[in-house]
Amino acid sequence: MDTPQGNLDDLRGEIDEIDTALHDLIMRRAAIVENIAAAKGEQTASGMRPAREAEILRRLVARHSGPFPRASLVRIWREIISAVTAMQGPYSVAVFDDEGGGLWDLSRDYFGSYTDISTRSARRDVVGGVAGGATTHGVLPYPSEEDDRSWWAGLWSPDAPRIVLRLPFAGIGNARDRDTQALVIARIAPEPTGDDRSLMIIESRQETRRAGLADMLERAGLQARLVCASSDGTPQYLVEVGGFLDSGDERLGRLTEEPNVERVRIIGAYPVPLSETSTF
């Protein structure tokens, strides 16, 4: 008859076997990534693909069962993904230094414990650093109507970085500021995942009221909401749109035909966070 200690030893031995198998698979995954990096050749931009990473995490969360927390599952995979991304090319993050420290916490939680993360005291320095190649990613506060420092207006140029991610992606984690929301910019083109939101700037000829802007968006066939407006010079409005938009979307053509619209620019898109879905 087995003793309780004998049962414990057997169970611990089984855990050791599982740990070894997991470690073997991690090393195998890293070896495959090395082959991918070699096939790509020398990289001048980050190998991070937020859309692909979102699809991986969504698939794992959807199939997950049992008592192990989904948030911890995502954290483990975020560490793995960040580590192998760094194997493929440049990978560094500049974070706007908000007073509460919430942006730093969100960044470390998502980009991994050993990723090169540094702070910048001004929003424009985050945007400029990514645009100039000093860092591959920038983390900035999600704009609000009360914020008159419209960093997003700096993304107007076709060559500017693009918004590719919204944080937190999988819950707030251990962030000190529980209400912190952020957008991530990078010098990569956003890709669709099937569940996305796009961000665009509308420049108008004259200042437009919220209701008038909503009417224009509805006539164009866009499910959208005004995030905030720039109070610096020419009237510009940051708008979030449901779905993934590209420059050839016919709805943008209808929007630009509005008499008060001067021009429109898509400045990025992001996968809808897991924390906003019913499966997480």
C-alpha positions as CSV (number, residue, x, y, z in Angstrom):
1,M,0.0,0.0,0.0
2,D,1.4,3.4,-0.9
3,T,2.2,5.8,1.9
4,P,1.1,9.5,1.7
5,Q,4.7,10.4,1.3
6,G,5.1,7.9,-1.6
7,N,2.1,9.5,-3.3
8,L,3.6,13.0,-2.9
9,D,7.0,11.8,-4.3
10,D,5.2,10.3,-7.3
11,L,3.3,13.5,-7.9
12,R,6.4,15.7,-7.6
13,G,8.2,13.4,-10.0
14,E,5.4,13.9,-12.5
15,I,5.7,17.7,-12.1
16,D,9.5,17.4,-12.8
17,E,8.7,15.5,-16.0
18,I,6.2,18.2,-17.0
19,D,8.7,20.9,-16.3
20,T,11.3,19.2,-18.4
21,A,8.9,18.8,-21.2
22,L,7.9,22.5,-21.0
23,H,11.5,23.5,-21.0
24,D,12.2,21.4,-24.1
25,L,9.3,23.0,-25.9
26,I,10.5,26.5,-25.0
27,M,14.0,25.7,-26.3
28,R,12.4,24.2,-29.5
29,R,10.3,27.4,-29.9
30,A,13.4,29.5,-29.6
31,A,15.3,27.5,-32.2
32,I,12.4,27.9,-34.6
33,V,12.5,31.7,-34.0
34,E,16.2,31.7,-34.7
35,N,15.5,30.1,-38.1
36,I,12.8,32.7,-38.8
37,A,15.3,35.5,-37.9
38,A,17.9,34.0,-40.1
39,A,15.4,33.8,-43.0
40,K,14.5,37.5,-42.6
41,G,18.1,38.6,-42.5
42,E,19.3,41.7,-40.6
43,Q,16.4,43.7,-39.2
44,T,16.3,47.4,-38.8
45,A,12.9,47.5,-37.1
46,S,11.4,45.4,-34.3
47,G,10.1,41.9,-35.1
48,M,7.1,42.5,-32.9
49,R,3.8,41.9,-34.6
50,P,1.0,43.0,-32.2
51,A,-1.7,41.5,-34.4
52,R,-0.1,38.0,-34.5
53,E,0.6,38.2,-30.8
54,A,-3.0,39.1,-30.0
55,E,-4.2,36.1,-32.1
56,I,-1.9,33.8,-30.1
57,L,-3.1,35.0,-26.8
58,R,-6.8,35.0,-27.8
59,R,-6.5,31.4,-29.0
60,L,-4.8,30.2,-25.8
61,V,-7.3,32.0,-23.5
62,A,-10.2,30.6,-25.5
63,R,-9.0,27.0,-25.1
64,H,-8.0,27.4,-21.5
65,S,-9.8,25.5,-18.7
66,G,-9.1,24.6,-15.1
67,P,-8.1,26.6,-12.0
68,F,-4.9,28.2,-13.4
69,P,-5.7,31.9,-13.8
70,R,-6.0,33.2,-17.4
71,A,-4.2,36.4,-16.4
72,S,-1.2,34.3,-15.3
73,L,-1.3,32.3,-18.5
74,V,-1.1,35.4,-20.5
75,R,1.7,36.8,-18.4
76,I,3.8,33.6,-19.0
77,W,3.2,33.9,-22.8
78,R,4.0,37.6,-22.8
79,E,7.4,36.8,-21.3
80,I,8.0,34.1,-23.9
81,I,6.9,36.3,-26.8
82,S,8.9,39.3,-25.6
83,A,12.1,37.2,-25.2
84,V,11.9,35.6,-28.6
85,T,11.0,39.0,-30.2
86,A,14.2,40.4,-28.8
87,M,16.0,37.6,-30.6
88,Q,14.9,38.8,-34.0
89,G,16.1,42.4,-34.0
90,P,15.9,45.7,-32.1
91,Y,13.4,45.8,-29.2
92,S,13.2,48.7,-26.8
93,V,10.4,50.7,-25.3
94,A,10.2,54.4,-24.3
95,V,7.5,55.2,-21.8
96,F,6.1,58.6,-21.0
97,D,6.9,59.3,-17.3
98,D,3.5,59.8,-15.8
99,E,3.5,60.8,-12.2
100,G,1.5,57.8,-11.0
101,G,3.8,55.2,-12.6
102,G,0.9,53.4,-14.2
103,L,2.3,53.6,-17.7
104,W,5.6,52.0,-16.6
105,D,3.7,49.2,-14.8
106,L,1.6,48.5,-17.9
107,S,4.7,48.5,-20.1
108,R,6.7,46.1,-17.9
109,D,3.7,43.9,-17.6
110,Y,3.2,43.6,-21.3
111,F,6.7,43.9,-22.8
112,G,8.4,41.6,-20.3
113,S,10.7,41.7,-17.3
114,Y,14.0,41.9,-19.3
115,T,13.0,44.2,-22.2
116,D,14.9,47.5,-22.4
117,I,12.4,50.0,-21.1
118,S,13.2,53.6,-20.3
119,T,11.2,56.8,-19.5
120,R,10.8,60.1,-21.2
121,S,9.7,63.3,-19.5
122,A,7.8,64.7,-22.5
123,R,5.3,63.0,-24.9
124,R,7.0,64.5,-27.9
125,D,10.2,62.8,-26.9
126,V,8.5,59.5,-26.9
127,V,7.1,60.1,-30.4
128,G,10.3,61.6,-31.7
129,G,12.4,58.7,-30.3
130,V,10.3,56.1,-32.1
131,A,10.2,58.2,-35.3
132,G,14.0,58.6,-35.3
133,G,14.7,54.9,-34.4
134,A,16.1,55.5,-30.9
135,T,13.5,53.1,-29.6
136,T,11.2,50.6,-31.4
137,H,8.1,51.3,-29.3
138,G,6.6,54.1,-27.4
139,V,4.0,54.0,-24.7
140,L,1.8,57.1,-24.2
141,P,-1.4,57.9,-22.2
142,Y,-4.7,57.2,-24.0
143,P,-5.9,60.7,-24.9
144,S,-8.7,62.3,-23.0
145,E,-10.9,65.3,-23.6
146,E,-9.2,67.0,-20.6
147,D,-5.7,66.5,-22.0
148,D,-4.7,69.5,-24.1
149,R,-1.3,68.0,-25.1
150,S,-2.3,66.2,-28.2
151,W,0.7,64.0,-28.9
152,W,-1.4,62.1,-31.5
153,A,-1.3,65.1,-33.8
154,G,2.4,64.3,-34.3
155,L,1.4,61.1,-36.1
156,W,-0.1,63.0,-39.1
157,S,2.8,62.5,-41.4
158,P,2.6,59.4,-43.6
159,D,6.1,58.5,-42.4
160,A,5.2,58.9,-38.7
161,P,4.9,55.9,-36.3
162,R,1.6,54.2,-36.1
163,I,-0.6,53.2,-33.2
164,V,-0.5,49.4,-33.0
165,L,-1.7,48.4,-29.5
166,R,-3.8,49.4,-26.5
167,L,-2.8,48.6,-22.9
168,P,-3.7,46.9,-20.7
169,F,-4.3,44.0,-23.1
170,A,-5.1,41.4,-20.5
171,G,-6.3,43.2,-17.4
172,I,-4.6,45.8,-15.3
173,G,-2.1,43.4,-13.6
174,N,-0.2,45.0,-10.7
175,A,-0.3,48.6,-12.1
176,R,-0.2,51.2,-9.3
177,D,-2.8,53.4,-11.1
178,R,-5.8,51.1,-11.7
179,D,-7.4,53.4,-14.2
180,T,-4.3,53.8,-16.5
181,Q,-4.9,53.3,-20.2
182,A,-2.2,53.6,-22.9
183,L,-1.6,53.4,-26.6
184,V,1.6,51.9,-28.1
185,I,3.3,53.4,-31.2
186,A,5.8,51.7,-33.5
187,R,7.3,52.0,-37.0
188,I,5.3,49.1,-38.2
189,A,2.0,48.9,-40.1
190,P,-1.0,47.7,-38.1
191,E,-2.5,44.4,-39.2
192,P,-6.1,43.2,-38.9
193,T,-7.0,40.5,-36.4
194,G,-10.8,40.3,-36.9
195,D,-11.6,42.2,-33.8
196,D,-10.0,45.6,-34.0
197,R,-10.4,49.4,-33.6
198,S,-8.9,52.0,-35.7
199,L,-7.8,55.6,-34.9
200,M,-7.9,58.5,-37.3
201,I,-7.5,62.2,-37.4
202,I,-10.1,64.4,-39.0
203,E,-9.0,67.9,-39.9
204,S,-11.9,70.3,-40.5
205,R,-12.2,73.7,-42.2
206,Q,-14.1,75.1,-39.3
207,E,-14.5,74.0,-35.7
208,T,-17.2,71.3,-35.5
209,R,-19.5,70.4,-32.6
210,R,-19.6,66.9,-31.3
211,A,-23.1,66.3,-32.7
212,G,-22.1,67.6,-36.1
213,L,-19.0,65.3,-36.2
214,A,-21.2,62.3,-35.2
215,D,-23.6,63.1,-38.0
216,M,-20.7,63.2,-40.6
217,L,-19.4,59.9,-39.3
218,E,-22.8,58.3,-39.5
219,R,-23.4,59.5,-43.0
220,A,-20.1,58.0,-44.0
221,G,-21.2,54.6,-42.5
222,L,-18.6,54.6,-39.8
223,Q,-19.3,53.3,-36.2
224,A,-17.1,55.8,-34.4
225,R,-16.7,58.0,-31.4
226,L,-14.8,61.2,-30.8
227,V,-11.9,60.7,-28.4
228,C,-10.7,64.3,-28.1
229,A,-9.9,67.4,-30.1
230,S,-6.7,69.3,-30.6
231,S,-6.9,72.9,-29.3
232,D,-3.7,74.0,-31.1
233,G,-4.4,75.9,-34.3
234,T,-6.3,74.0,-37.1
235,P,-9.3,72.0,-35.8
236,Q,-8.3,68.4,-35.5
237,Y,-10.3,65.5,-34.0
238,L,-9.1,62.1,-32.8
239,V,-11.7,59.5,-33.7
240,E,-11.9,55.8,-32.7
241,V,-13.6,53.6,-35.3
242,G,-14.9,50.1,-34.8
243,G,-13.1,47.6,-37.1
244,F,-9.9,47.8,-39.1
245,L,-9.6,50.6,-41.6
246,D,-7.2,51.0,-44.4
247,S,-6.7,54.0,-46.7
248,G,-8.7,52.4,-49.5
249,D,-11.9,52.1,-47.5
250,E,-14.8,53.7,-49.4
251,R,-16.3,55.1,-46.2
252,L,-13.2,57.3,-45.9
253,G,-14.0,58.6,-49.3
254,R,-17.5,59.5,-48.3
255,L,-16.2,61.2,-45.2
256,T,-13.7,63.4,-47.1
257,E,-16.6,64.5,-49.4
258,E,-18.2,66.3,-46.4
259,P,-18.1,70.1,-46.9
260,N,-16.4,70.8,-43.6
261,V,-13.8,68.0,-43.8
262,E,-10.4,69.2,-45.1
263,R,-8.6,65.9,-44.9
264,V,-8.5,62.5,-43.0
265,R,-5.6,60.4,-41.9
266,I,-5.6,56.9,-40.4
267,I,-2.9,56.8,-37.6
268,G,-3.2,53.2,-36.5
269,A,-5.3,50.4,-35.3
270,Y,-5.2,48.0,-32.3
271,P,-6.5,44.6,-31.4
272,V,-9.4,44.8,-29.0
273,P,-8.0,43.9,-25.6
274,L,-8.8,40.6,-23.9
275,S,-9.9,42.5,-20.9
276,E,-12.9,43.7,-23.0
277,T,-14.0,40.3,-24.2
278,S,-16.2,37.8,-22.5
279,T,-13.6,34.9,-22.7
280,F,-11.1,36.5,-20.3
